Amino acid sequence: MLKSIGVTPRQVTMMTVTSMAVLGAIGSLLGIPLGMAGYHLVVPRMTAAVNIILPAYMTDVWEAPALAALALAGLVIAVLGAFVPARRAGRLAIAEVLRSE
């Protein structure tokens, strides 16, 4: 649709990749705290169910550099996952795109 109104293939690619980067960033910002909360709910209940006590090195696993790396990984995965399909879509002929709509 964008190509039919004169958007260049590069602009189509950049628009798609940018929108996926935003979704990747939002997913990272929501997913990491939710994953941490789930961990803090599940692990103590599992250990209590089998009557064991885990040492601190097994339960204190959240460190700032690792969390930053996870957030960056979510962003990179979203961008890389969007790049190839966006580039392909940008290179399609307008008539072919409109036929498939």
Summary of the structure (lengths in Angstrom):
residues: 101
radius of gyration: 21.3
end to end distance: 8.7
largest distance: 66.2
contacts: 246
relative contact order: 0.20
helix: 82%
strand: 0%
